[in-house]
Amino acid sequence: MTSIRFFNGPELLDHAVGLHSVYVDAFCAPPWNEDAEKAIEFLGSLRVAVRRPGFTAALAFGGRKAVGFATAWTTLAPFPTDRCYPQVAAGLGPRRTVDWLCGAREIDELAVRPQAHGTGLAADLLEAVAEDAPDGRSWLLTSLRSPRAVSFYRGQGWTRATHPSPDGEGIVVFLGPRHPAKALAAQPL
């Protein structure tokens, strides 16, 4: 039986070993192929993330073992310029970036162990961190390297809001199912 616990700050770090283990299982295999160093960097960035405004996390346990997690926070204004944010802003344009994303709930990480794939756990974790988003405004980005991830988000009612070139491995932005701007997102031809 799987249970989900919620965290809103540094107390999540009490589960750092389990979070790291889930991250390795989820992202050090194809299609992500991240290395051990990237998994260690994840823990470092998590130590910063737990202090962000609006931080929330859902951690799933199978018994006493962590089997999945999702993290999210409030996207600040002005829109950030580190990480993949410049690609997001280029894909949406300045006005939509501010109007649609600033002040919204940004889903940062969603990871489940491979043995939990297909169980509905990822959907439960995603909903857990997005359900109380301000005015339904939630968003996330993912890479085109994983058609499975893109398909998963579509299947959960998320709307693709950016469309990089089809031959690229760029990122795509998704707006949550209750995001008021989802009907305004340009759909591919």
N, C-alpha and C positions, 0 to 999 in steps of 0.2 A: 504494500500500500504506500502510495506517495503522498507526502504532505508538503505544503508550501508555507514558508514563513516569510514575513515582510520585515524589511530593515529600512531605516531612514537616515543612517549616518554611520559613524565609525564602528559601531557594534558589529557591522557586517564583517569587519576584518578579523573577528574572532574565528571566522570560518575560512581564513585565507588558504589553508592547506587543501581543503575540499574544493574551493573555487579554482585554485591552480590546477588541480587534478582534472576537473571537468573541462577547463579551458584546453589543457593538453589533449584530452580525448577528442574534443570537438574541433580544434583548429590545427593540430599538428598532423592531421591526415588530409588526404585529398578532399575537396578541391583547394583547400586553403594552404596546406603544406607549410605552415609556420614552423619555425625552429624553436628549440628550447629557450633561446634567448628572448624571443618574442613573448613566450609565456611568462617569463620572469618580468619583462617590461609591463605586461598586463597588470601584475600585482602592484608594481610601482605606480602606474596610472590610476589604479583603483584607490590607492591611498590618498590621491588628490581628489578623485571623483566623489568620495563619500562626504566631502566637505562642500560640494557644489550646492548652490541654492536648488531646492526642489528635489534633491537626490532621493531616489527610492530604488529598492531592489527586492526581488522575489527569489528565494532560494528553495529549491525542491529537494526533498530528502526521500530516499527509499530506505526506510529504517533509520539508521544513524548516518548513512552515507549520502553525501551530496551527489545528486544525479543531474542537476540542471540549475541554471540561474538566468535572470534578466536584470539589467541595470538601466536606469534612466535618470534624467535630471531636466531642469528647465533651461532652455536655450536662452542665453543672455543677449541683450542689446548693448552695444553694437554687436552685430553678428561676428562670431570668432573668425580669426584668420589663420589658425594653425590646423594641423591634421589634414583632413580632406575637405574642410570647410570652403576653401577657395573654389574647388570643383563644384560644390553644391551651389554656391552663389553664382557661378558662371552658368550653371544649368538652368537656374530659375530666374536669374536677373535680380538686380538690386531691390526693386520694390516688392516682388513676390517673396524674396528671401526674408525681408523684414516683416511683411504682413503675415506670411504663412508660418514662419518658423520661430521668430523671436517671441519669447514668452510661452512657447509651446513645450510640451513634454517630448524630449528627445530620447528615443530608445537607443542606448549606446551598445549594449551587448546582449545577445541571446545565445545561449549555449546549452546543449543537452548531450549527455553521453550517447554514443552510437546505439547502445542497446535500448535506449528510450525513444529512438526514432520511430515514428508511426504510432505512438501511444496517445498522442494528443497533449503530451506534456509541454512541448514548445508552444503550442497555441494557448495553453493555460497560463504559462509564464508571461507570454506577450500580453495577453489580456490583463493579467494581474498588474503589470506596471503601466498599462495604458488606460485602464478603465476610468480613473478619476482625473484624467488630463483636463486642464482648464478649458472649459467650453468645448470639450471633445478634441482639442488641438494636440494631436500627437503625430510624430514623424520619425523616420529612421532612414538610414542609407545602407545599402549593401552593394556588393560587387557583382558585376556581370560574370565573373569567374564561376559563380555558382548558380546555374539555372535552377537548381533545386531550391535554393533560398528565395530566388525571385518568384518562382512558382508558389512556394509556401506562403509568402506574404500576400500575393494575389488571392490565393485560396482563403485567406483569413479576412478578406474584404478590404485590404489596403490598396490604395490607388497609386500607380506609378506616375510620378510628377515630372521626371526628367528622362530624356531619351538620348544617351550618348550614341556615337556612331556604332552601327551593328557589328563592325569588325573589331571594335576596341574591347578593352577589359576594364572600362571605366566603372564609375559608381553610378548608382541610380537612387533617387530619393523617392520614398513612399510616404503618402499621407494616410493617417489612420482612418478607420471606417467611419468615425464620427467627426472628422475634421471638416469644418464648414467650407473650406476651399477645394475639397476633393472634386467637386463637379466642375471646377474651373481649370483643372489640370489638363493640359493638352495631351490627347491620346495619339498614339502613332497611327500613321496612315495604313 
